[in-house]
Amino acid sequence: MGGGDLEVKMGNAWHSKRAEEVLKEIGGREEGLFEDEVKERIKKFGPNRLTELKKRGILSFFLEQFKNFLIIILLFATFLALLTGDWTEGLVILIIILIAAGLGGIQNYQAEKVVRELKGMLSPYARVLREGKEKVILAEEVVPGDIILLSAGDKVPADAYLLSEVTLKVDESILTGESVPVEKEVCLLPPETPSFARRNIIFSGTSVVYGKGKGVVLATGMNTEFGKIAQTLEAIKEEKTPLQVSLDKLGKWFGILTLIFCGIILGIGIGRGENLSKMFLWAIAIAVAIVPEALPAVVTVSLSLGTKRMAKRKGLVRKLASIETLGAVNVICSDKTGTLTKGEMAVKEIFLPPGAVVEVSGVGYQPEGEFSIKGNNSPNLEVNLKSLLLVGLLCNDAFLRKEKDKWVIDGDPTEGALLVLAAKKGLKKEDLTKEYPRVDEIPFTPERKLMTTIHKKGDSFLIASKGAGEVILDKCGLGKEVSAQYLSVLQDMAKRGLRILGIAYKEGNLLSDERVEEDLTFLGFVGMMDLPRPEVKSAVAKCKKAGIKPMMITGDHILTAQAVAKEVGITDEEGICLEGEDLDRMSDAELKEKVERINVIARVSPFHKLRIVSAFQNKGYVVAMTGDGVNDAPALKKADIGVAMGITGTEVTKEVSDLIILDDNFATIVQSVEEGRNIFKNTKNFISYGLTLHLAEIFIILFALFLGLPLPLTAAQILFFNLVTDGLPPLALSLELPEPGLMTQPPRGRKESFFTGKSVGFSLFLALLITGQVSFIFLTSHAQIGETRTLVLSLITISAMFNCFNWRSERLSVFKIGFFSNWNLLLAQSLTILSLILIIYLPFFARLFEISPFPPYYWLSVIALSSTTLLLGELLKKFWPVK
Ligand code: ATP
């Protein structure tokens, strides 16, 4: 991989070299590499990623099944069966265990494949310069010699030597453990400077928290400092979801229960003076009956299939565990711009002091439109307008370009709108930047709500600023009266839902001036329209019906925020709308008391988001919170479901999030919550279905044991029953579509246990019912034991199929949902019944499973008896309903 080559170069102490030397040695240049050079280097150095953990083969998943306590119990049972000399039975049990483990292994293998596929969709991106052009590429395509461009929120994709920077600060805690961001700068350092003290080197895996930078890549993949550390780290194991953990616990309990029962059976047997090997058979049967060997694998598969379904609908869950939490979400705190709104801005109105209003027409980003003057005209209007457009162009990092027949914006849409506006007057950024080259800048941050660039203008300098309206007014020293007058203009524009930027400038020899952003000259306001996304209104209504509180948290002006929030239904005339500053005046206790009643919080800083999450959580809420900027990361981490934006979100927020919405759309969050609820409900239902059957098996055996009857089923028959009823039918139940009313119910409580009193009661009732059916057959049948067992096996299998219908919904009757609305289930049921018929009527299997076919007309009584499982189940649902 050329690693040795690079190491020699690392030994070169890049940090003590000048940029030209570094570029020369690494074979890079300021304008970036050519594409054919890149290809060569990818071949030479390999892709820029950490060596992948070895992909696990299917065999390892199969073998893993045998680490399971329950499977070990089953193997022990086989051993006992062989000890008692019953070779056929022993072998059949063994084969069934192998089949069950095989199926479990395949299911887990596939579940992991899905998770891996989804992880692939999460590949980080990097911005590079190639052939003089800025490009966004997959981070794994970065090669040594590439020029990378970084700004706040980016993950550094490779180790690089810094070529230029603007107030660049990087969080290196992943490498050093130190959480205070480190300032990086272009400089020369002594060769002996230790690795992480090299201020002119930026390291892969760290993240940019402030400013911008440009660097030439020195090392990629495992050759980076991060790669070296990763080599020594153990592979991080995918954590189990709370559901899987509680199932594991349940499994252990079942295991212990098995041993206790076996002990009791042997005790009773010995007490009665029964034959020991006969008692062994009972013990084996009970062990086999209790153990739900297939269910855990079904849970994993159902969760991973759920994530795949969600991803198709643009919601990407980063951990399986988050699905469970998603379903319990009862507050969604959402950004406004781009999430509730389209994020496609167009300037509609300009205010020019002292009192002119200019309306602007046009469609989309098309640089065509008219300027029509309303309000007071002033003689200098055209000159003032041009100055405003010019400053708006200079203080701007976006680009406008034509792609096929469409105009598109690269970069921040707010800035893009200014480019389109100026283009409507024939002004282009490219022409101006030549005339007024940028020499310095103070970047925009959500905390400052202001951006300033400094340009050379002949022998002096031009300072161009833009930012939130009131922040700009504050920087202009206009005097109280005038400020108040402009502030009321701003409020009037904001009330109409316009997003407003103030624009100001100054000239002079100011580079050494600390107060660059003071005493500016006010040029005016631009008001942009950013329409709500059409689907958001109904998504908000859906949230409210489902008992989920939607809240808007935005950096924008309170009146703009309020206007949009009203339009989409988040607030109304009476709703409480506050500003970040209001929160500052509240104590944590006050905020906690009030937070449920607040609908909109405007002019927030990321710090406020953290307080809001805490306030909700202290009240017991399960909070989903969106964020896109680097400083939102702590709030996303703290939220129960941190939501990152797929398109506009920074790599850092994506990394700490639980859910990434690929289309940045609020409606997708609501859809994911609905999917989360559905997956939780289905999982709960199919586990209860399984519980019902295993309880029934235990009761049936205990019933026969205490009445001194022969074993109602052989161990192999019980295992067959488990294999066919614990595998496909629950999987099909996990594919059940959202039932009507799923989103009109209040969310489940944060701590709501998987098994509620009602669900366990329902399971117990059904298990006793099935036991009743079997005892009826047992007590009334005059047939031989072999024939009776075959009847019992048929009865409980068909009963289990009726039981599937009971567990399609805990709340609704299957007669209401419709028998044909889950075709997967009908297929699973048919296959199960087919396997039953095969083992009864194919002599080979019949012999293996000790089957003695019963007269065909007995099927009628089997069906009649087993159908009570559905009918009485339905009655119970009706008279003892789940809310
Ligand atoms: P949200 O938090 O809902 O996404 P937002 O985009 O309005 O809303 P911020 O990005 O924090 O929130 O912006 C806050 C304010 O700063 C905006 O109302 C606007 O006036 C101003 N602003 C936004 N982008 C820029 C920019 N690129 N340059 C200067 N000022 C900006």
Residues whose N, C-alpha, C, O or C-beta is under 5 A from the ligand:
A	BS01	ATP	D335 K336 T337 D412 T414 F444 P446 K449 L450 M451 K466 G467 A468 G469 I500 L501 I553 T554 G555 D556 H557
